[in-house]
């Protein structure tokens, strides 16, 4: 018999448990984890460095990184935001640092620092961490919850679910009346076979990418990989387009503007000026734009301009074709690949069934949620962890 049981031994689960007992040391709290080890996703996140949060400190700006949850997180972020996260970890002996792109990591550059912090706190606060406890069902009594695992049966007054994108747990919650928004992958890279980007693995350019016949578009660094395209611009597009691209079965065309916000007319005008300025020089030799020479060379060849053609010899048709390759380059996407270890899912408990002041279920009293179990997801950069910390903090306020 516990006061609070937390199902799920990940980031959200540990953060919630620690905050509950720090606020009310009299409460008896347990974390149930189905695996043999806890905090596995924390261990591998951020390439083993753990991208704890992002240096974005204004709630109205922070919510814009969440394709699902933007509206709902506005209030919670006013209660516990990125600045509060930094302060919380510093108070618990973990100093964070800001990188150039805004991502924040422990100064140790090791996710083990975060794991040790959490494990140390749970031991100190006498929180029971029970592994190999796979929850099979939950049952609501008059004033208690019963939780049956593969080994034991537990009971508690308040139940917190922090099981992330675990389909089995979504089924358990659906069985007691919750609506689950079907999960689809978010944050993925695009599989593209195209001679314009062949053999350019590792090359990056700041570009705008649009999904053809759709309103989806994103700007940001685009990275060419051996299987196609990745980088922040593509990942942002995949996050906002998670549902639409799933419906297209990941078969669609994208239009890449390698000059980001330059229009076709502006590109054509600039090429005409370059033709006058560099008349004696060979077109394919050097990129006149802020992206690598090898990419420029491939785009020149795609515009049917030979390797030895001089600027002065470019025909009007070739100039138009090159302008198109620069700002309207169409690529066919055939499938997706998971982005590193950052497997993020769109989907989960319907947000309409949650009270965001307490993270409590609107269907069952004394049932709370934190982290990715709900239909909230973010782009890469520490935002998914921030959602976990904020949810955990609010749950702790509500139950302790």
C-alpha positions as CSV (number, residue, x, y, z in Angstrom):
1,X,0.0,0.0,0.0
2,X,1.5,3.3,-1.1
3,X,0.2,6.9,-1.0
4,X,1.4,7.4,-4.6
5,X,2.5,4.9,-7.3
6,X,4.3,6.1,-10.4
7,X,4.2,3.7,-13.3
8,X,7.2,4.2,-15.5
9,X,10.9,4.6,-14.5
10,X,11.9,7.2,-17.0
11,X,12.7,10.9,-16.8
12,X,9.1,12.0,-16.0
13,X,8.6,9.3,-13.5
14,X,11.7,10.0,-11.4
15,X,11.3,13.8,-11.6
16,X,7.7,13.5,-10.4
17,X,8.6,11.1,-7.5
18,X,11.5,13.2,-6.3
19,X,9.4,16.4,-6.3
20,X,6.4,14.7,-4.5
21,X,8.5,13.5,-1.6
22,X,10.5,16.8,-1.4
23,X,7.2,18.6,-1.0
24,X,5.7,16.1,1.4
25,X,8.3,13.7,3.1
26,X,5.5,11.8,4.9
27,X,4.2,10.3,1.6
28,X,5.1,6.7,0.8
29,X,6.0,6.6,-3.0
30,X,7.0,3.9,-5.4
31,X,8.1,3.8,-9.0
32,X,7.2,0.7,-11.0
33,X,9.4,0.0,-14.0
34,X,8.8,-2.9,-16.4
35,X,12.4,-3.2,-17.5
36,X,15.4,-4.5,-15.5
37,X,17.0,-1.0,-15.5
38,X,15.6,2.5,-15.1
39,X,16.2,5.8,-17.0
40,X,17.3,4.0,-20.2
41,X,16.1,6.8,-22.5
42,X,17.9,9.4,-20.4
43,X,21.1,7.3,-20.8
44,X,21.1,7.4,-24.6
45,X,19.5,10.8,-25.1
46,X,21.6,13.5,-26.8
47,X,24.2,11.0,-27.9
48,X,24.8,10.0,-24.3
49,X,25.1,13.6,-23.1
50,X,21.4,14.1,-22.1
51,X,20.0,17.3,-23.7
52,X,18.2,18.4,-20.4
53,X,16.4,21.4,-21.7
54,X,16.6,24.4,-24.1
55,X,17.7,28.0,-23.3
56,X,14.3,29.5,-24.2
57,X,12.9,31.2,-21.1
58,X,9.7,32.8,-22.3
59,X,6.6,30.5,-22.1
60,X,4.9,32.0,-25.2
61,X,8.1,31.4,-27.2
62,X,8.8,28.0,-25.8
63,X,5.4,26.6,-26.7
64,X,6.2,27.2,-30.4
65,X,8.5,24.2,-30.4
66,X,5.6,21.8,-29.8
67,X,3.6,20.6,-32.9
68,X,1.2,19.0,-30.5
69,X,0.6,20.7,-27.1
70,X,1.4,24.3,-28.0
71,X,-1.9,25.7,-26.6
72,X,-2.1,23.3,-23.6
73,X,1.5,23.9,-22.4
74,X,1.2,27.7,-22.1
75,X,-0.2,27.6,-18.5
76,X,2.1,24.8,-17.3
77,X,5.2,26.7,-18.6
78,X,4.2,29.7,-16.5
79,X,4.4,27.3,-13.5
80,X,7.6,25.6,-14.4
81,X,9.8,26.7,-17.3
82,X,13.4,26.2,-18.6
83,X,14.8,28.6,-16.0
84,X,13.2,26.6,-13.2
85,X,14.7,23.4,-14.7
86,X,18.2,24.9,-14.5
87,X,17.7,26.1,-10.9
88,X,16.3,22.7,-9.9
89,X,19.3,20.8,-11.3
90,X,21.7,23.2,-9.7
91,X,20.0,22.8,-6.4
92,X,20.5,19.0,-6.8
93,X,24.2,19.4,-7.6
94,X,24.1,19.3,-11.4
95,X,25.4,22.3,-13.3
96,X,24.1,22.9,-16.9
97,X,25.7,24.7,-19.8
98,X,24.2,26.3,-22.9
99,X,25.6,25.4,-26.3
100,X,25.5,27.7,-29.4
101,X,22.2,26.3,-30.7
102,X,20.5,26.8,-27.3
103,X,20.6,23.1,-26.2
104,X,21.5,22.6,-22.6
105,X,23.6,19.7,-21.2
106,X,25.2,18.9,-17.9
107,X,28.7,20.4,-17.8
108,X,30.0,16.9,-17.4
109,X,28.7,16.1,-21.0
110,X,27.5,12.8,-19.6
111,X,23.9,11.6,-19.1
112,X,25.2,9.5,-16.2
113,X,25.3,12.7,-14.2
114,X,21.5,13.1,-14.5
115,X,21.0,9.4,-13.8
116,X,23.2,9.6,-10.6
117,X,21.3,12.7,-9.5
118,X,18.0,10.9,-9.8
119,X,19.1,7.7,-8.2
120,X,20.8,9.5,-5.4
121,X,17.7,11.6,-4.7
122,X,15.3,8.5,-4.7
123,X,17.6,6.7,-2.2
124,X,17.9,9.7,0.0
125,X,14.1,10.3,0.0
126,X,13.4,6.6,0.5
127,X,11.4,6.2,-2.7
128,X,10.9,2.5,-3.6
129,X,12.2,1.8,-7.2
130,X,10.8,-1.5,-8.2
131,X,12.1,-3.0,-11.5
132,X,10.8,-5.9,-13.6
133,X,7.3,-4.9,-12.7
134,X,5.3,-4.9,-15.9
135,X,1.8,-3.4,-15.2
136,X,-1.0,-5.7,-16.6
137,X,-4.1,-3.8,-15.4
138,X,-5.3,-0.9,-13.2
139,X,-8.5,-0.8,-11.3
140,X,-10.3,2.1,-9.6
141,X,-11.8,1.3,-6.2
142,X,-13.9,3.8,-4.2
143,X,-11.0,5.7,-2.8
144,X,-7.9,3.8,-4.1
145,X,-6.2,2.4,-7.2
146,X,-5.2,-1.2,-7.6
147,X,-2.3,-1.9,-9.9
148,X,-1.6,-5.5,-11.0
149,X,1.8,-6.3,-12.4
150,X,3.3,-9.6,-13.7
151,X,4.6,-10.3,-10.1
152,X,2.5,-8.4,-7.6
153,X,-0.6,-6.3,-6.8
154,X,-0.1,-2.8,-5.4
155,X,-2.6,-0.3,-4.1
156,X,-2.4,3.5,-3.8
157,X,-4.5,6.6,-3.2
158,X,-3.0,8.4,-6.2
159,X,-1.7,7.0,-9.4
160,X,0.7,8.7,-11.9
161,X,1.3,7.3,-15.4
162,X,4.6,8.3,-16.9
163,X,5.1,5.4,-19.4
164,X,6.0,7.4,-22.5
165,X,5.0,6.0,-25.9
166,X,4.2,2.5,-24.5
167,X,1.3,1.0,-26.6
168,X,0.5,-1.5,-23.9
169,X,-0.1,1.2,-21.3
170,X,-2.2,3.1,-23.7
171,X,-4.4,0.0,-24.1
172,X,-4.6,-0.3,-20.3
173,X,-5.8,3.4,-20.1
174,X,-8.2,2.9,-23.1
175,X,-9.7,0.0,-21.1
176,X,-10.7,2.4,-18.3
177,X,-12.2,5.0,-20.7
178,X,-9.4,7.2,-21.9
179,X,-9.2,8.2,-25.6
180,X,-5.9,7.4,-27.2
181,X,-4.9,9.5,-30.3
182,X,-3.3,6.8,-32.6
183,X,0.5,7.1,-32.4
184,X,2.5,8.0,-35.5
185,X,6.3,8.7,-35.7
186,X,7.6,12.2,-35.4
187,X,11.1,13.5,-35.9
188,X,12.4,11.4,-38.8
189,X,14.6,11.9,-41.8
190,X,13.7,11.6,-45.4
191,X,14.8,8.7,-47.7
192,X,15.7,10.2,-51.1
193,X,17.7,8.7,-53.9
194,X,18.7,11.5,-56.3
195,X,21.9,12.1,-58.3
196,X,22.0,15.8,-57.2
197,X,22.7,14.7,-53.6
198,X,24.5,11.4,-54.3
199,X,28.0,11.3,-52.8
200,X,27.5,14.5,-50.8
201,X,27.1,12.9,-47.4
202,X,27.8,15.3,-44.6
203,X,27.2,18.4,-46.6
204,X,24.9,21.0,-45.0
205,X,23.1,24.1,-46.3
206,X,20.5,26.5,-44.8
207,X,17.4,25.9,-46.9
208,X,13.7,26.1,-47.0
209,X,11.8,22.9,-47.6
210,X,8.1,22.6,-48.6
211,X,6.0,19.5,-49.0
212,X,4.5,19.7,-52.5
213,X,0.6,20.1,-52.6
214,X,0.6,20.9,-48.9
215,X,0.9,23.8,-46.5
216,X,3.9,22.2,-44.7
217,X,7.2,24.1,-44.9
218,X,10.2,24.7,-42.7
219,X,13.5,26.5,-42.8
220,X,16.8,25.5,-41.2
221,X,20.0,23.7,-41.7
222,X,19.5,20.7,-44.1
223,X,22.0,17.9,-43.9
224,X,22.6,15.5,-46.8
225,X,23.1,11.9,-45.6
226,X,23.8,8.6,-47.3
227,X,20.1,7.8,-47.2
228,X,18.7,11.2,-48.1
229,X,18.1,14.3,-46.1
230,X,18.2,15.2,-42.4
231,X,19.1,18.2,-40.2
232,X,17.0,20.6,-38.1
233,X,15.0,21.9,-41.1
234,X,13.9,18.3,-42.2
235,X,13.2,17.2,-38.6
236,X,11.1,20.3,-38.0
237,X,9.1,19.5,-41.1
238,X,8.7,15.9,-40.0
239,X,7.4,16.9,-36.6
240,X,4.8,19.4,-37.8
241,X,3.9,17.0,-40.7
242,X,3.8,13.8,-38.6
243,X,0.2,13.0,-39.2
244,X,-0.1,14.2,-42.8
245,X,3.1,12.4,-43.9
246,X,2.0,9.2,-42.2
247,X,-1.3,9.5,-44.2
248,X,0.8,9.8,-47.4
249,X,2.6,6.6,-46.4
250,X,5.9,8.6,-46.5
251,X,5.7,8.9,-50.3
252,X,5.7,12.5,-51.3
253,X,7.6,15.2,-53.1
254,X,9.5,18.1,-51.5
255,X,10.6,21.4,-53.0
256,X,13.9,22.6,-51.7
257,X,15.0,26.3,-51.9
258,X,18.8,26.1,-51.4
259,X,18.8,29.9,-51.1
260,X,16.1,29.8,-48.3
261,X,14.0,32.9,-48.9
262,X,15.2,34.1,-52.3
263,X,12.5,34.1,-54.9
264,X,12.9,32.6,-58.4
265,X,13.0,36.1,-60.0
266,X,15.6,37.3,-57.5
267,X,17.7,34.1,-58.2
268,X,17.5,34.6,-62.0
269,X,18.5,38.3,-61.6
270,X,21.5,37.4,-59.5
271,X,22.6,34.7,-62.0
272,X,22.4,37.3,-64.8
273,X,24.7,39.6,-62.7
274,X,27.1,36.8,-62.1
275,X,27.2,36.1,-65.8
276,X,28.4,39.6,-66.5
277,X,30.7,39.7,-63.5
278,X,32.4,36.3,-64.0
279,X,32.1,36.0,-67.8
280,X,35.5,34.3,-68.3
281,X,35.2,31.9,-65.3
282,X,33.8,28.3,-65.4
283,X,30.3,28.1,-63.9
284,X,30.7,24.8,-62.1
285,X,34.1,25.5,-60.4
286,X,33.0,27.7,-57.5
287,X,29.8,28.2,-55.7
288,X,28.8,31.9,-55.6
289,X,26.3,31.2,-52.8
290,X,26.7,30.2,-49.2
291,X,26.7,26.5,-49.7
292,X,29.4,24.0,-50.6
293,X,31.1,23.8,-54.0
294,X,30.2,20.1,-54.5
295,X,26.5,20.8,-54.1
296,X,26.7,23.8,-56.5
297,X,28.5,21.6,-59.0
298,X,25.7,19.0,-58.9
299,X,23.0,21.6,-59.3
300,X,24.9,23.1,-62.3
301,X,25.1,19.7,-64.0
302,X,21.3,19.1,-63.1
303,X,20.6,22.3,-65.0
304,X,22.2,20.7,-68.1
305,X,25.2,22.9,-68.0
306,X,28.5,21.1,-68.8
307,X,31.5,21.1,-66.4
308,X,33.5,23.3,-68.8
309,X,30.9,26.0,-69.6
310,X,31.9,29.6,-68.9
311,X,29.5,32.1,-67.4
312,X,29.5,34.1,-70.6
313,X,28.3,31.1,-72.6
314,X,25.2,30.4,-70.5
315,X,22.0,30.5,-72.6
316,X,18.7,32.1,-71.3
317,X,17.3,28.6,-71.0
318,X,20.3,27.4,-68.9
319,X,20.0,30.4,-66.6
320,X,16.3,29.7,-66.0
321,X,17.0,26.0,-65.4
322,X,19.8,26.9,-62.9
323,X,17.5,29.3,-61.1
324,X,15.0,26.5,-60.8
325,X,17.5,24.1,-59.4
326,X,18.5,26.7,-56.8
327,X,15.1,27.7,-55.5
328,X,12.5,25.1,-56.8
329,X,14.5,21.8,-56.6
330,X,12.0,19.0,-56.5
331,X,13.0,15.7,-54.8
332,X,10.9,12.5,-54.4
333,X,10.8,11.1,-50.8
334,X,10.3,7.3,-50.5
335,X,10.1,6.4,-46.9
336,X,11.7,7.6,-43.7
337,X,14.4,6.7,-41.2
338,X,14.4,7.1,-37.4
339,X,16.5,10.1,-36.3
340,X,19.4,8.6,-34.3
341,X,18.1,7.3,-31.0
342,X,15.6,10.2,-30.6
343,X,12.5,8.1,-31.4
344,X,9.6,10.5,-30.7
345,X,5.9,9.7,-31.2
346,X,3.0,11.9,-31.9
347,X,-0.1,10.5,-30.3
348,X,-1.2,9.4,-26.8
349,X,-3.9,10.4,-24.3
350,X,-6.3,13.0,-25.8
351,X,-5.4,16.4,-24.4
352,X,-9.1,17.3,-24.0
353,X,-9.2,14.6,-21.2
354,X,-6.5,16.3,-19.1
355,X,-6.7,19.2,-16.6
356,X,-3.5,21.0,-17.3
357,X,-3.6,22.9,-14.0
358,X,-3.0,19.6,-12.2
359,X,-2.2,17.1,-15.0
360,X,-5.1,15.1,-13.7
361,X,-7.4,12.9,-15.7
362,X,-10.8,14.5,-16.3
363,X,-12.3,11.0,-16.4
364,X,-10.8,9.5,-13.2
365,X,-10.0,11.4,-10.0
366,X,-6.5,10.8,-8.5
367,X,-5.1,9.7,-11.9
368,X,-2.3,11.9,-13.2
369,X,0.0,12.0,-16.3
370,X,3.4,13.4,-17.1
371,X,5.7,13.2,-20.2
372,X,5.2,11.6,-23.6
373,X,2.2,9.4,-22.5
374,X,0.0,12.3,-23.5
375,X,-0.4,13.6,-27.0
376,X,2.4,16.2,-26.7
377,X,5.6,16.0,-28.7
378,X,8.3,18.5,-29.6
379,X,11.1,19.0,-32.1
380,X,14.6,17.9,-31.1
381,X,16.6,20.2,-28.8
382,X,15.7,19.4,-25.2
383,X,12.0,20.3,-25.5
384,X,10.6,16.8,-24.9
385,X,12.5,16.6,-21.6
386,X,11.2,20.1,-20.6
387,X,7.7,18.8,-21.1
388,X,8.5,15.9,-18.8
389,X,10.0,18.1,-16.1
390,X,7.1,20.6,-16.3
391,X,4.4,17.8,-16.1
392,X,6.2,16.1,-13.2
393,X,6.5,19.3,-11.2
394,X,2.7,20.1,-11.7
395,X,1.7,16.5,-10.7
396,X,3.9,16.8,-7.6
397,X,2.2,20.1,-6.6
398,X,-1.2,18.5,-7.1
399,X,-0.7,15.3,-5.2
400,X,1.6,16.2,-2.3
